[in-house]
Amino acid sequence: MLQVLLLNDGLVHTGGEELLDQPGRKWIDILHPTEEVMKRLGERYGLHRLAIEDCLHLDQRPKLEEYPNHQFIVLQGFSAGGEDVCELTLHEHHFFLGPDWLISVHELPYPGMEALHQRVRAEPDATLGRGVDVLLYLLADTLVDGNFPILDRFGDELEDLESSIFENAQREHLQRIFALKRALVTVRRVLSPQRDVMGLLSRRGIPNVSERTAPYFRDVYDHLVRLYEQIDANRDLLGNVMDGYLSMMANRTNDITKQLTIFSTIFLPLSFITGFFGQNFDFLSRPAFFWMMMGSVAALPVSLLFWFRRKQWI
């Protein structure tokens, strides 16, 4: 990240701070905020101390708070860089929106942030030149749209998991189902309150947000609605996968029970004959009876097997 050192306006930007400015407009992006840096920014731009405290303590809920000379916005997004879609990284971004300046604070580098930096440098008039509220829209849109590929991966894995379960359900599938469920709950918990934030920014009359920019925030709101619907669709699909797993395991248990019952039924007549006559009965003195008993012992299991086959029980 570019490191800028400015001394002309009484504000020193060092290490992890980047300042992009147009005539009368500034964007200050802070990565890995420290108490010293936030204190200097607070003194220079009149940032509220409660908002500064929130920037130094992560795990804030998405929100919009109005202060005398600026708005404080908290937005969150996810990235999944690994092969496992459940290994999500939460990105929490804090924004201070002033009349002609925007300060963004985040602890972790976000993949889409560098692309936006390059776009602002390449097209300053079309981005920062249109107003800092437009830049806030671009940042919010980048955070929100980055969740679509993640949810698409969720949907693809759920479909593959469903096919694998119907082919051969394994115990590992149940563990994966619960892992996907926990990840979806986390995504839903983070993205749900951001709809309210975008709804507030899309209203007319919000300080530092012009009327021409409000429709752009409504577009981000629509994207969040689509994400929420996609989350609900994945949760329904996850429920179907769980039901399919339980059904397959129940069918497997029924098949095992049926096979054991068939074996017991086949050997039941043999057990009855053995128990009725006992081991002291003299079969050899009665050859005809002996061969009749042997024929019955051989014929009964075979007859039962054919009967079960005809009934399609096996």
NORNOR-V76656 format. One record per helix or strand of 2 or more residues. SS is the DSSP state (hx for helix, st for strand). FROM is the first residue (numbers start at 1). TO is the last residue. If there is no record, write none. Layout:
# NORNOR-V76656
SS;FROM;TO
SS;FROM;TO
This chain:
# NORNOR-V76656
st;17;22
st;25;31
hx;35;45
hx;49;56
st;63;67
st;70;79
st;89;97
st;101;106
hx;111;122
hx;128;130
hx;132;145
hx;148;167
hx;171;192
hx;194;201
hx;211;277
hx;287;310
